[in-house]
Amino acid sequence: MKIETAYQSMQDIITAGATPMQLFRVAANLRLQTLERHLKTISDNKIMDGSFKGVMHAEKAFGSVLSPKILGTYEAELVHEIMPILPGKSCFLDIGCAEGYYTTGVAVKSDIPKVIGVDINAAALTVAKNNAALNGVDHKCDFFAQLADAIDDIGSDPLIMVDVDGDELTVLKGLFEKCQDGKFNTLTMVIETDYWPDHSSNKDDIVDELLRHDFQITKIIEQDIRLRFSAISKRLTRNYLDQALLGLEGRPNDQCWVIATRPAGGS
């Protein structure tokens, strides 16, 4: 949300008799714009900490929030889990790669030979391609608008991440249908849970789908709010509210990640 839009939104909801929570959301978004401008200035658009420290990042985020990515706290619980999985993998495939936070980060910070990003948002995909080139890893990164076009490049022992804002089951079923011929030796998947239209979680449905295809659930990663507060944000401001705003990712607190593996011989 642009600052001008935020100001207008605040005026509109005051006139309409807004609730305190509605007012707070607009005010918090407006304050975050100021914090992010300062953060981008001091970081020079490089990730400042965490597993992807030093990686150049795009100047905007698609479908997420920029400041925790620059701080290096973004999905810190998940990043700590997937980086040790990468050695020995033939490929990292990010379905729903957005502007390439993971594709570029993994390409720069691991020895994995192939990284593939898939996203239906053409603007985000362009930024992801440019960011890979900016970091000098475009030679091992490929990007596609459709998963079907990426299948042949995946390799036999991939790590596949799925983050598609509620379409996880559709993507999983499509992936399994296209890979019924023993294409994979060991297949490891990381799926971010989301919600059905009635706002109920799709976690159990994701787990059931994985179990039906002979996966073993390795871990379910819950969010840890403590990881949203970084040493850098504490140095930037003494205000706890500002620190919280810098680290918030805009996700409900029951959203989580499912890690699952299907060994060789799985259907």
BAMAR-404989 format. One line per 4 residues: number of its first residue (from 1); for each residue x, y, z of C-alpha. Coordinates in nm, 3 decimals. Layout:
BEGIN
NUM) X Y Z; ... $
//
This chain:
BEGIN
1) 0.000 0.000 0.000; 0.141 0.339 -0.102; 0.154 0.617 0.155; -0.102 0.827 -0.034 $
5) -0.337 0.529 -0.049; -0.290 0.463 0.321; -0.375 0.824 0.412; -0.687 0.813 0.196 $
9) -0.788 0.477 0.343; -0.754 0.614 0.694; -0.970 0.914 0.608; -1.230 0.690 0.444 $
13) -1.262 0.449 0.736; -1.277 0.731 0.993; -1.561 0.886 0.796; -1.734 0.549 0.774 $
17) -1.708 0.487 1.148; -1.414 0.245 1.153; -1.331 0.008 1.435; -1.009 0.059 1.634 $
21) -0.859 -0.252 1.467; -0.929 -0.116 1.121; -0.766 0.212 1.212; -0.468 0.033 1.361 $
25) -0.414 -0.176 1.047; -0.400 0.131 0.825; -0.178 0.324 1.066; 0.057 0.025 1.104 $
29) 0.082 -0.013 0.727; 0.162 0.356 0.694; 0.431 0.337 0.962; 0.582 0.031 0.794 $
33) 0.631 0.226 0.471; 0.857 0.470 0.657; 1.047 0.189 0.829; 1.098 0.003 0.501 $
37) 1.232 0.309 0.322; 1.496 0.350 0.591; 1.573 -0.023 0.587; 1.626 -0.027 0.211 $
41) 1.859 0.271 0.239; 2.086 0.121 0.502; 2.083 -0.230 0.354; 2.150 -0.131 -0.007 $
45) 1.890 -0.400 -0.086; 2.111 -0.676 0.052; 1.975 -0.930 0.298; 2.130 -0.823 0.626 $
49) 2.131 -1.145 0.830; 2.028 -1.509 0.840; 2.103 -1.793 0.599; 2.084 -1.566 0.293 $
53) 2.296 -1.285 0.438; 2.464 -1.075 0.169; 2.232 -1.184 -0.113; 2.097 -0.895 -0.319 $
57) 1.719 -0.880 -0.301; 1.459 -0.718 -0.521; 1.325 -0.376 -0.421; 0.975 -0.514 -0.369 $
61) 0.807 -0.832 -0.253; 0.524 -1.009 -0.434; 0.255 -1.165 -0.215; 0.456 -1.109 0.104 $
65) 0.629 -0.837 0.305; 0.967 -0.689 0.217; 1.118 -0.587 0.552; 1.157 -0.935 0.709 $
69) 1.325 -1.053 0.389; 1.578 -0.771 0.405; 1.631 -0.834 0.777; 1.680 -1.206 0.711 $
73) 1.407 -1.315 0.951; 1.158 -1.416 0.682; 1.034 -1.772 0.746; 1.344 -1.824 0.958 $
77) 1.200 -2.144 1.104; 1.174 -2.292 0.756; 1.507 -2.168 0.620; 1.691 -2.328 0.911 $
81) 1.529 -2.661 0.821; 1.571 -2.666 0.444; 1.933 -2.554 0.412; 2.066 -2.881 0.565 $
85) 1.844 -3.080 0.326; 1.997 -2.932 0.010; 2.337 -3.111 -0.002; 2.314 -3.401 -0.244 $
89) 1.989 -3.284 -0.403; 1.973 -3.267 -0.782; 1.750 -2.963 -0.789; 1.558 -2.709 -0.584 $
93) 1.216 -2.632 -0.729; 1.017 -2.343 -0.584; 0.653 -2.350 -0.695; 0.520 -2.003 -0.622 $
97) 0.863 -1.842 -0.621; 0.735 -1.480 -0.635; 1.031 -1.239 -0.670; 1.285 -1.514 -0.605 $
101) 1.372 -1.485 -0.236; 1.433 -1.859 -0.211; 1.550 -1.930 -0.566; 1.825 -1.671 -0.548 $
105) 1.909 -1.739 -0.184; 1.944 -2.114 -0.238; 2.139 -2.068 -0.563; 2.388 -1.834 -0.395 $
109) 2.422 -2.009 -0.059; 2.430 -2.375 -0.160; 2.614 -2.598 -0.405; 2.294 -2.734 -0.557 $
113) 2.346 -2.756 -0.935; 1.996 -2.654 -1.051; 1.736 -2.411 -0.918; 1.394 -2.372 -1.078 $
117) 1.132 -2.110 -1.001; 0.768 -2.134 -1.109; 0.514 -1.854 -1.076; 0.205 -1.757 -1.272 $
121) 0.268 -1.387 -1.197; 0.464 -1.262 -1.498; 0.586 -0.948 -1.320; 0.716 -1.148 -1.024 $
125) 0.886 -1.397 -1.254; 1.066 -1.117 -1.437; 1.195 -0.979 -1.106; 1.307 -1.329 -1.000 $
129) 1.504 -1.372 -1.323; 1.663 -1.031 -1.286; 1.753 -1.097 -0.923; 1.925 -1.423 -1.013 $
133) 2.129 -1.238 -1.274; 2.209 -0.957 -1.031; 2.355 -1.214 -0.791; 2.549 -1.395 -1.064 $
137) 2.359 -1.725 -1.038; 2.140 -1.705 -1.348; 2.353 -1.976 -1.510; 2.200 -2.237 -1.278 $
141) 1.849 -2.089 -1.248; 1.554 -2.150 -1.478; 1.211 -1.990 -1.447; 0.873 -2.098 -1.582 $
145) 0.519 -1.967 -1.573; 0.371 -2.319 -1.564; 0.474 -2.623 -1.362; 0.422 -2.854 -1.660 $
149) 0.702 -2.676 -1.846; 0.944 -2.729 -1.557; 0.890 -3.102 -1.500; 1.160 -3.227 -1.738 $
153) 1.427 -3.014 -1.567; 1.363 -3.133 -1.212; 1.610 -3.422 -1.186; 1.582 -3.744 -0.987 $
157) 1.641 -3.624 -0.629; 1.479 -3.283 -0.590; 1.368 -3.067 -0.301; 1.035 -2.917 -0.401 $
161) 0.878 -2.622 -0.220; 0.511 -2.536 -0.266; 0.370 -2.197 -0.162; 0.068 -2.117 -0.377 $
165) -0.179 -1.933 -0.152; -0.448 -2.198 -0.109; -0.394 -2.403 -0.427; -0.155 -2.649 -0.262 $
169) -0.376 -2.956 -0.317; -0.426 -2.873 -0.684; -0.051 -2.833 -0.735; 0.031 -3.155 -0.548 $
173) -0.220 -3.361 -0.745; -0.095 -3.214 -1.073; 0.264 -3.285 -0.978; 0.191 -3.646 -0.883 $
177) -0.009 -3.705 -1.203; 0.282 -3.588 -1.417; 0.540 -3.793 -1.229; 0.394 -4.143 -1.217 $
181) 0.672 -4.307 -1.417; 0.934 -4.348 -1.144; 1.094 -4.016 -1.234; 1.222 -3.954 -0.881 $
185) 1.454 -4.154 -0.662; 1.402 -3.971 -0.333; 1.155 -3.685 -0.336; 1.148 -3.430 -0.054 $
189) 0.874 -3.170 -0.033; 0.810 -2.858 0.174; 0.452 -2.731 0.161; 0.326 -2.414 0.324 $
193) -0.025 -2.468 0.455; -0.301 -2.223 0.376; -0.679 -2.198 0.400; -0.997 -2.304 0.227 $
197) -1.258 -2.043 0.128; -1.436 -2.102 0.461; -1.109 -2.002 0.639; -1.040 -2.352 0.769 $
201) -0.682 -2.477 0.743; -0.587 -2.714 0.462; -0.304 -2.869 0.666; -0.478 -3.202 0.732 $
205) -0.577 -3.232 0.367; -0.218 -3.172 0.258; -0.091 -3.435 0.501; -0.355 -3.686 0.382 $
209) -0.259 -3.629 0.019; 0.108 -3.685 0.096; 0.037 -4.003 0.292; -0.174 -4.137 0.004 $
213) 0.136 -4.109 -0.214; 0.364 -4.297 0.026; 0.533 -3.993 0.181; 0.663 -3.993 0.533 $
217) 0.589 -3.673 0.725; 0.931 -3.567 0.849; 0.830 -3.256 1.038; 0.555 -2.999 1.077 $
221) 0.711 -2.660 1.150; 0.509 -2.417 1.356; 0.576 -2.045 1.362; 0.793 -1.897 1.636 $
225) 0.712 -1.530 1.696; 1.046 -1.482 1.873; 1.226 -1.525 1.541; 1.053 -1.216 1.403 $
229) 1.259 -0.992 1.632; 1.616 -0.961 1.507; 1.927 -0.804 1.655; 1.927 -0.567 1.359 $
233) 1.572 -0.442 1.415; 1.655 -0.387 1.781; 1.948 -0.169 1.676; 1.731 0.023 1.433 $
237) 1.467 0.124 1.687; 1.401 0.106 2.059; 1.029 0.090 1.994; 0.886 -0.260 2.032 $
241) 0.595 -0.180 1.802; 0.835 -0.076 1.526; 1.036 -0.395 1.580; 0.719 -0.600 1.553 $
245) 0.612 -0.420 1.236; 0.951 -0.481 1.075; 0.931 -0.853 1.143; 0.565 -0.930 1.079 $
249) 0.496 -1.142 0.770; 0.121 -1.092 0.749; 0.034 -1.459 0.806; -0.217 -1.610 1.054 $
253) -0.052 -1.769 1.355; -0.172 -2.122 1.272; -0.012 -2.130 0.929; 0.277 -2.379 0.919 $
257) 0.503 -2.585 0.692; 0.493 -2.959 0.623; 0.816 -3.138 0.532; 0.773 -3.483 0.381 $
261) 0.995 -3.738 0.204; 0.913 -4.025 -0.029; 1.198 -4.275 -0.050; 1.300 -4.461 -0.364 $
265) 1.032 -4.705 -0.468; 0.740 -4.486 -0.361; 0.447 -4.466 -0.597 $
//
